[in-house]
Amino acid sequence: MKSEIIQRLTEIVGRDNIYTALEDLYCYTYDASFVKADIKKDLAGVAVYPGNTEEVSQILKLANLEKIPVVPRGAGSNVSGGTISIGDCIVLVLKRMNKILEIDRKNLIAVVETGVITGQLQSEVESVGLFYPPDPASQAFSTMGGNVAECAGGPRGVKYGVTRDYVIGLEVVLPTGEVINTGGRTIKNVTGYDMTNLFTGSEGTLCVITKIIVKLIPLPEGKSTMMAVFSEIEQACETVSEIIAGGLVPCSLELLDNIYIKNIEEYAKVGLPTDAGAVLLIEVDGDSEILAKQIGKIEQTCRRLGAVQIRIAKTKEEANELWRARRSAFAAVSRVKPTIIGEDATVPRSSIPVAVRRIQEIAAKYNIIIAILGHAGDGNLHATILTDATDLEEAARVEKAIDEIFVATVEMGGSLSGEHGIGRAKSKFITRQTGEVGLEVQHRIKQALDPNNILNPGVMFGA
């Protein structure tokens, strides 16, 4: 990075908010994905921490003029390789922009800066009787801007949807440094193209998100949590479809296979039955008087489909223990092998049994370990490959297995990604779903907004 560029960036953000040392820049060669940048050619030139929209605008104007790549980044919790540095880029870290600007109880909206921690917003709105449902597993540290950029999901997606369903307005800075506002504070808004939805899930390739307007809903009065244990994973998968087909929509419906169960219990010791083929973690919410009726009907369905054990949480603490088990999942299996590749292929709910069986067949075919966890209520399966990236022979088998998983997913009418995004990790597979023409249309949009290709080059579209 030229010294004059460093000096100009320092003038924009201040000396305390710019980093050029090797030990600092090394941190941005990886995120929470298995993708790792090549430090010899992909080390960033500088990392800058802007404090407001104007500073972001000035940085992008400079970068666009000098044709310097910019990688927007929040907490770095991305799991598809979408926030790692490329050679001599500017890493634009947005964590300083972390204010909750407004919680409007009359209009049921909140306005936040991009660096607000998701869990912090949830706590603040719940303290006044409101609810922001999207709940990515990383909610304790992921930022709202990152959630919007990736269109993050989470266990509550089955009932409440994902981030896109709550974003009604954005302030964004375009690659050219221009600032625009999309959407607004109203629930109905059909003025022009839906730019809010275009930018949501665009993975930092079209804009830098600086402010977000989200809609809120009243906080549900109560909730009830249960765990259903099955001898065979096939029974658990069939139960998911039966629960939904019976007109019951839990707020969360999670699937854990035996690999996850054993490792979670060894790691977190929350009382999971380690001999089970699978467990379903199910939660319903709403008016207190209907919770027992809802959970009772779901229990009947589970028993009819072969559940050998039902555990209904009697206290809030017991429910929290069950959810601690779920949120410990990735940490627990990370002890099995040094490399974790967490895919998030999504299929129609009715195809879950077939999808799980296909993943198990692929694991056996290539002699690799694939643990299965999923937001089963919305068909989002996390096929988690436990491997060692330094074992080149096994890595080659893993790559073939991933390819087959994606082929099978698309054949079932599914999606390459339900909530993690495409990033760099899955860019080579994108045409399997979009087709060549579909990808070309997205290229045209990118070209129109980012003619110099400075924002997150390589993400989604490949090198």
C-alpha positions as CSV (number, residue, x, y, z in Angstrom):
1,M,0.0,0.0,0.0
2,K,1.4,3.4,-1.0
3,S,2.4,5.6,1.9
4,E,0.3,8.5,0.5
5,I,-2.8,6.2,0.6
6,I,-2.0,5.3,4.2
7,Q,-1.6,9.0,5.0
8,R,-4.9,9.9,3.4
9,L,-6.7,7.1,5.2
10,T,-5.1,8.2,8.5
11,E,-6.5,11.7,7.9
12,I,-10.0,10.3,7.4
13,V,-10.2,7.9,10.4
14,G,-7.5,9.1,12.8
15,R,-4.2,7.5,13.7
16,D,-5.8,5.3,16.4
17,N,-8.2,3.7,13.9
18,I,-5.7,2.4,11.3
19,Y,-3.5,-0.7,11.3
20,T,-0.6,-1.6,9.1
21,A,1.5,-4.0,11.2
22,L,1.9,-7.6,10.0
23,E,0.5,-9.0,13.3
24,D,-2.6,-6.9,12.9
25,L,-3.2,-7.6,9.2
26,Y,-2.7,-11.3,9.7
27,C,-6.0,-11.4,11.6
28,Y,-7.9,-10.5,8.4
29,T,-6.5,-13.4,6.4
30,Y,-9.2,-15.7,7.9
31,D,-12.7,-15.5,9.2
32,A,-14.9,-18.3,10.8
33,S,-14.9,-20.3,7.5
34,F,-12.4,-23.0,6.5
35,V,-11.1,-20.6,3.8
36,K,-7.7,-19.2,4.5
37,A,-6.0,-16.5,2.5
38,D,-2.4,-17.0,1.3
39,I,-0.4,-14.6,3.5
40,K,2.3,-14.2,0.8
41,K,-0.1,-12.7,-1.7
42,D,-3.4,-11.9,0.1
43,L,-2.2,-9.9,3.1
44,A,-4.2,-6.6,3.3
45,G,-2.4,-3.4,2.8
46,V,-4.2,-1.7,5.7
47,A,-7.2,-2.1,8.0
48,V,-9.3,0.9,8.8
49,Y,-12.1,1.4,11.4
50,P,-14.4,4.2,10.3
51,G,-16.6,5.9,12.9
52,N,-19.4,7.2,10.7
53,T,-21.0,7.2,7.3
54,E,-19.0,10.1,6.0
55,E,-15.8,8.4,6.8
56,V,-16.9,5.3,5.0
57,S,-17.9,7.5,2.0
58,Q,-14.5,9.2,1.9
59,I,-12.7,5.8,2.1
60,L,-14.7,4.4,-0.8
61,K,-14.2,7.5,-2.9
62,L,-10.4,7.2,-2.4
63,A,-10.4,3.4,-3.1
64,N,-12.5,3.7,-6.2
65,L,-10.3,6.5,-7.6
66,E,-7.2,4.5,-6.9
67,K,-8.8,1.2,-7.8
68,I,-7.9,-0.4,-4.5
69,P,-10.0,-3.5,-3.4
70,V,-12.1,-3.0,-0.3
71,V,-13.2,-5.9,2.0
72,P,-16.1,-4.8,4.3
73,R,-16.0,-6.7,7.6
74,G,-17.9,-6.8,10.9
75,A,-17.1,-9.3,13.6
76,G,-15.5,-11.8,11.1
77,S,-18.0,-14.5,12.0
78,N,-18.7,-15.2,8.3
79,V,-18.5,-19.0,7.5
80,S,-18.3,-18.9,3.7
81,G,-15.0,-17.0,3.3
82,G,-16.7,-13.6,2.5
83,T,-14.6,-11.4,4.8
84,I,-11.0,-12.4,4.2
85,S,-8.4,-10.1,2.8
86,I,-7.0,-10.1,-0.7
87,G,-3.6,-8.7,-1.8
88,D,-3.0,-5.1,-0.8
89,C,-6.7,-4.4,-0.1
90,I,-8.3,-2.1,2.4
91,V,-10.1,-4.1,5.1
92,L,-13.0,-1.9,6.2
93,V,-13.9,-2.9,9.7
94,L,-17.2,-1.4,10.8
95,K,-17.3,-2.4,14.5
96,R,-17.0,1.2,15.8
97,M,-20.3,2.1,14.2
98,N,-22.2,0.4,17.0
99,K,-25.0,2.6,18.2
100,I,-28.7,1.6,18.6
101,L,-30.1,4.9,17.3
102,E,-33.8,4.4,18.0
103,I,-36.4,1.9,19.3
104,D,-39.8,3.2,18.2
105,R,-42.5,1.4,20.1
106,K,-45.4,3.1,18.3
107,N,-44.2,2.1,14.8
108,L,-42.6,-1.2,15.9
109,I,-39.2,-0.4,14.3
110,A,-35.6,0.0,15.4
111,V,-32.8,2.0,13.7
112,V,-29.2,0.7,14.3
113,E,-25.8,1.3,13.0
114,T,-24.1,-1.5,11.2
115,G,-21.8,-2.6,14.0
116,V,-24.5,-3.2,16.6
117,I,-24.2,-6.7,18.0
118,T,-27.3,-8.7,17.2
119,G,-27.8,-10.1,20.7
120,Q,-27.5,-6.6,22.1
121,L,-30.4,-5.4,19.9
122,Q,-32.5,-8.4,20.9
123,S,-31.9,-7.7,24.6
124,E,-32.7,-4.0,24.2
125,V,-36.0,-4.5,22.4
126,E,-37.1,-7.3,24.6
127,S,-36.6,-5.1,27.7
128,V,-39.4,-2.9,26.3
129,G,-41.7,-5.9,25.4
130,L,-40.7,-6.1,21.7
131,F,-39.0,-8.9,19.7
132,Y,-36.4,-9.1,16.9
133,P,-36.7,-12.7,15.8
134,P,-33.6,-13.5,13.6
135,D,-31.2,-15.5,15.7
136,P,-28.0,-16.7,14.1
137,A,-25.9,-19.0,16.2
138,S,-23.3,-16.2,16.3
139,Q,-25.8,-13.6,17.8
140,A,-23.6,-13.0,20.8
141,F,-20.9,-11.4,18.7
142,S,-22.0,-11.1,15.0
143,T,-23.0,-7.6,13.9
144,M,-26.3,-6.5,12.3
145,G,-24.5,-5.3,9.2
146,G,-23.0,-8.7,8.7
147,N,-26.3,-10.3,9.3
148,V,-27.9,-8.1,6.6
149,A,-25.0,-8.6,4.2
150,E,-25.4,-12.4,4.5
151,C,-29.2,-12.5,5.1
152,A,-28.5,-14.5,8.2
153,G,-31.0,-17.0,9.5
154,G,-31.1,-19.2,12.6
155,P,-33.3,-21.7,14.5
156,R,-36.3,-19.4,14.6
157,G,-36.5,-19.2,10.8
158,V,-39.1,-21.9,10.6
159,K,-41.8,-19.6,12.1
160,Y,-40.4,-16.1,11.8
161,G,-38.2,-16.1,8.6
162,V,-34.7,-14.7,8.2
163,T,-33.0,-11.3,8.3
164,R,-34.5,-10.2,5.0
165,D,-38.0,-10.5,6.4
166,Y,-37.3,-7.8,8.9
167,V,-35.1,-5.2,7.1
168,I,-37.3,-2.4,5.8
169,G,-34.7,0.3,5.2
170,L,-31.0,0.8,4.7
171,E,-28.4,3.5,4.5
172,V,-25.6,2.3,2.3
173,V,-22.5,3.7,0.7
174,L,-22.0,2.6,-2.9
175,P,-18.5,1.6,-4.2
176,T,-18.2,5.1,-5.7
177,G,-18.7,6.7,-2.3
178,E,-22.2,7.9,-2.9
179,V,-24.6,7.5,0.0
180,I,-28.2,6.4,-0.6
181,N,-31.2,5.4,1.5
182,T,-33.5,2.6,0.5
183,G,-36.9,1.6,1.9
184,G,-37.9,3.6,4.9
185,R,-39.9,3.5,8.2
186,T,-43.2,2.3,6.7
187,I,-44.2,-1.3,6.3
188,K,-45.6,-0.8,2.9
189,N,-43.3,0.7,0.3
190,V,-43.3,-0.1,-3.4
191,T,-41.6,3.0,-4.8
192,G,-39.3,1.9,-7.5
193,Y,-37.1,-1.2,-7.5
194,D,-36.7,-3.0,-4.2
195,M,-33.2,-2.0,-3.5
196,T,-33.4,-2.9,0.2
197,N,-33.8,-6.6,-0.7
198,L,-31.2,-6.4,-3.4
199,F,-28.6,-5.2,-0.9
200,T,-29.7,-7.6,1.7
201,G,-27.7,-10.8,1.1
202,S,-25.3,-9.1,-1.4
203,E,-22.3,-10.2,0.7
204,G,-20.5,-6.9,0.6
205,T,-20.2,-6.9,-3.2
206,L,-22.6,-4.0,-4.0
207,C,-22.4,-1.6,-1.1
208,V,-21.3,-1.0,2.5
209,I,-24.2,-1.0,4.9
210,T,-24.0,1.8,7.5
211,K,-27.5,2.0,9.0
212,I,-30.4,-0.4,9.2
213,I,-34.1,-0.1,9.9
214,V,-35.7,-3.3,11.1
215,K,-39.3,-4.0,11.9
216,L,-40.1,-5.5,15.3
217,I,-43.0,-7.5,16.6
218,P,-44.6,-7.9,20.1
219,L,-42.6,-10.2,22.4
220,P,-44.4,-13.5,22.6
221,E,-45.9,-14.0,26.1
222,G,-44.3,-17.4,26.7
223,K,-42.5,-20.4,25.2
224,S,-42.2,-24.1,25.8
225,T,-39.2,-26.2,24.9
226,M,-38.9,-30.0,24.4
227,M,-36.4,-32.6,23.3
228,A,-37.6,-35.7,21.4
229,V,-35.2,-38.6,21.2
230,F,-35.2,-41.1,18.3
231,S,-33.4,-44.4,17.8
232,E,-33.0,-43.7,14.0
233,I,-32.4,-40.4,12.3
234,E,-34.9,-41.4,9.6
235,Q,-37.7,-41.3,12.2
236,A,-36.7,-37.8,13.3
237,C,-36.6,-36.6,9.7
238,E,-40.1,-37.9,9.0
239,T,-41.4,-36.3,12.2
240,V,-40.3,-32.9,11.0
241,S,-42.5,-33.1,7.9
242,E,-45.4,-34.5,9.9
243,I,-45.3,-31.7,12.5
244,I,-45.5,-29.1,9.8
245,A,-48.1,-31.0,7.7
246,G,-50.2,-31.2,10.9
247,G,-50.6,-27.4,10.9
248,L,-48.1,-26.9,13.7
249,V,-45.4,-24.3,13.2
250,P,-42.9,-24.3,16.1
251,C,-40.7,-21.2,16.4
252,S,-37.7,-23.6,16.3
253,L,-37.3,-27.2,15.1
254,E,-33.7,-28.4,15.2
255,L,-32.2,-31.8,14.2
256,L,-29.0,-33.3,15.7
257,D,-27.5,-36.6,14.5
258,N,-25.6,-39.0,16.7
259,I,-22.2,-37.6,15.9
260,Y,-23.3,-34.2,17.1
261,I,-25.1,-35.7,20.1
262,K,-22.0,-37.6,21.4
263,N,-19.7,-34.7,21.0
264,I,-22.0,-32.1,22.5
265,E,-22.5,-34.3,25.5
266,E,-18.8,-34.9,25.9
267,Y,-18.1,-31.2,25.5
268,A,-21.0,-29.5,27.3
269,K,-22.4,-32.3,29.6
270,V,-26.1,-31.3,29.3
271,G,-27.6,-34.7,29.6
272,L,-28.1,-35.7,25.9
273,P,-28.6,-39.5,25.3
274,T,-25.4,-40.5,23.5
275,D,-26.9,-43.7,22.2
276,A,-29.7,-41.9,20.3
277,G,-29.8,-41.9,16.5
278,A,-31.1,-38.3,16.5
279,V,-32.8,-35.7,18.6
280,L,-35.2,-33.0,17.7
281,L,-35.1,-29.8,19.8
282,I,-38.4,-28.1,19.5
283,E,-39.7,-24.8,20.8
284,V,-43.2,-23.2,20.6
285,D,-44.1,-19.7,21.6
286,G,-47.1,-17.5,21.9
287,D,-49.9,-16.9,24.4
288,S,-49.3,-18.9,27.5
289,E,-52.7,-20.6,27.5
290,I,-52.1,-22.3,24.1
291,L,-48.5,-23.5,24.8
292,A,-49.4,-26.7,26.5
293,K,-51.9,-27.6,23.8
294,Q,-49.3,-26.9,21.1
295,I,-46.5,-28.9,22.8
296,G,-49.0,-31.7,23.5
297,K,-49.9,-32.1,19.9
298,I,-46.2,-32.1,18.9
299,E,-45.5,-34.7,21.5
300,Q,-48.2,-36.9,20.2
301,T,-46.8,-36.7,16.7
302,C,-43.3,-37.4,17.9
303,R,-44.4,-40.5,19.8
304,R,-46.5,-41.7,16.8
305,L,-43.4,-41.5,14.6
306,G,-41.2,-43.5,17.0
307,A,-39.8,-41.1,19.7
308,V,-38.4,-43.2,22.5
309,Q,-38.0,-40.4,24.9
310,I,-39.6,-36.9,25.4
311,R,-38.2,-34.3,27.7
312,I,-40.2,-31.1,28.2
313,A,-38.4,-28.3,30.0
314,K,-40.1,-27.5,33.2
315,T,-38.2,-24.3,33.9
316,K,-36.5,-21.5,32.0
317,E,-33.1,-22.8,33.2
318,E,-33.8,-26.3,31.9
319,A,-34.8,-24.8,28.5
320,N,-31.7,-22.7,28.5
321,E,-29.6,-25.9,29.1
322,L,-31.2,-27.6,26.0
323,W,-30.4,-24.5,23.9
324,R,-26.9,-24.4,25.3
325,A,-26.5,-27.9,23.9
326,R,-27.5,-26.7,20.5
327,R,-25.3,-23.6,20.5
328,S,-22.4,-25.7,21.6
329,A,-22.6,-27.9,18.5
330,F,-19.9,-26.5,16.3
331,A,-17.5,-26.0,19.2
332,A,-18.1,-29.6,20.2
333,V,-17.3,-31.3,16.9
334,S,-14.3,-29.0,16.3
335,R,-12.4,-31.4,18.6
336,V,-12.8,-34.4,16.2
337,K,-10.7,-33.1,13.4
338,P,-8.6,-29.9,12.8
339,T,-10.7,-28.7,9.9
340,I,-14.5,-28.1,9.9
341,I,-16.4,-27.4,6.7
342,G,-19.9,-26.4,7.6
343,E,-22.2,-26.4,4.6
344,D,-25.8,-25.1,4.7
345,A,-27.6,-26.6,1.7
346,T,-31.3,-26.2,2.0
347,V,-34.0,-28.4,0.6
348,P,-37.8,-28.4,0.7
349,R,-39.0,-29.7,4.1
350,S,-40.5,-32.8,2.5
351,S,-37.1,-33.7,1.1
352,I,-35.3,-33.7,4.4
353,P,-35.3,-37.6,4.8
354,V,-34.0,-38.1,1.3
355,A,-31.4,-35.3,1.7
356,V,-30.1,-36.8,5.0
357,R,-29.9,-40.3,3.5
358,R,-28.0,-38.9,0.5
359,I,-25.5,-37.1,2.7
360,Q,-24.8,-40.3,4.6
361,E,-24.3,-42.2,1.4
362,I,-21.8,-39.6,0.2
363,A,-19.9,-39.8,3.5
364,A,-19.7,-43.5,3.2
365,K,-18.7,-43.4,-0.5
366,Y,-15.7,-41.1,0.2
367,N,-14.9,-42.5,3.7
368,I,-15.2,-39.2,5.4
369,I,-17.0,-38.0,8.5
370,I,-20.1,-35.8,7.9
371,A,-22.1,-34.8,11.0
372,I,-25.6,-33.5,10.3
373,L,-27.3,-30.7,12.2
374,G,-30.1,-28.6,10.8
375,H,-32.7,-26.0,11.1
376,A,-34.9,-28.9,10.0
377,G,-38.1,-26.9,10.3
378,D,-37.1,-24.8,7.2
379,G,-35.1,-27.5,5.4
380,N,-31.7,-25.9,6.2
381,L,-29.3,-28.8,6.8
382,H,-25.7,-28.1,8.0
383,A,-23.8,-31.0,6.6
384,T,-20.6,-30.6,8.7
385,I,-17.5,-32.2,7.2
386,L,-14.9,-33.1,9.8
387,T,-11.5,-33.4,8.1
388,D,-7.9,-32.4,8.0
389,A,-7.0,-29.8,5.3
390,T,-3.3,-30.9,5.5
391,D,-4.2,-34.4,4.4
392,L,-4.2,-33.7,0.7
393,E,-5.5,-37.2,-0.3
394,E,-8.5,-36.8,2.1
395,A,-9.0,-33.2,1.0
396,A,-9.4,-34.4,-2.6
397,R,-12.1,-36.8,-1.4
398,V,-13.8,-34.1,0.6
399,E,-13.9,-31.8,-2.5
400,K,-15.7,-34.5,-4.5
401,A,-18.1,-35.2,-1.7
402,I,-19.0,-31.5,-1.4
403,D,-19.6,-31.4,-5.2
404,E,-22.0,-34.3,-4.9
405,I,-23.9,-32.8,-2.0
406,F,-24.5,-29.6,-4.0
407,V,-25.6,-31.6,-7.1
408,A,-28.0,-33.6,-5.0
409,T,-29.3,-30.4,-3.3
410,V,-30.1,-28.7,-6.6
411,E,-31.7,-31.9,-8.0
412,M,-34.1,-31.9,-5.0
413,G,-35.1,-28.3,-5.8
414,G,-33.0,-26.9,-3.0
415,S,-30.5,-24.0,-2.6
416,L,-26.7,-24.0,-2.3
417,S,-27.0,-21.8,0.8
418,G,-29.8,-21.1,3.2
419,E,-28.1,-18.6,5.4
420,H,-24.3,-18.7,5.2
421,G,-23.9,-17.1,1.8
422,I,-21.8,-18.1,-1.2
423,G,-18.6,-16.1,-0.3
424,R,-15.4,-17.5,-1.7
425,A,-16.1,-21.0,-0.5
426,K,-19.0,-21.8,-2.8
427,S,-18.5,-19.4,-5.7
428,K,-17.4,-22.1,-8.1
429,F,-20.8,-23.9,-7.6
430,I,-23.1,-20.9,-8.1
431,T,-24.1,-21.7,-11.7
432,R,-25.5,-25.1,-10.6
433,Q,-28.4,-23.1,-9.2
434,T,-28.5,-19.8,-11.1
435,G,-27.4,-21.1,-14.5
436,E,-25.0,-19.2,-16.8
437,V,-27.6,-16.6,-17.8
438,G,-28.7,-16.0,-14.2
439,L,-25.1,-15.5,-13.1
440,E,-24.5,-13.1,-16.0
441,V,-27.5,-11.0,-14.9
442,Q,-25.9,-10.7,-11.5
443,H,-22.6,-9.7,-13.1
444,R,-24.4,-6.9,-14.9
445,I,-25.8,-5.6,-11.6
446,K,-22.4,-5.7,-10.0
447,Q,-20.9,-3.9,-13.0
448,A,-23.5,-1.2,-12.9
449,L,-22.9,-0.4,-9.3
450,D,-19.2,-1.2,-9.0
451,P,-17.6,-0.6,-12.4
452,N,-14.1,-0.9,-11.0
453,N,-14.9,-4.1,-9.1
454,I,-13.4,-2.8,-5.8
455,L,-16.0,-4.2,-3.3
456,N,-15.2,-7.7,-2.2
457,P,-13.9,-8.9,-5.6
458,G,-14.0,-12.7,-5.9
459,V,-16.9,-13.1,-3.5
460,M,-19.9,-15.0,-5.0
461,F,-18.5,-14.6,-8.6
462,G,-15.1,-16.2,-8.1
463,A,-11.8,-14.8,-9.1
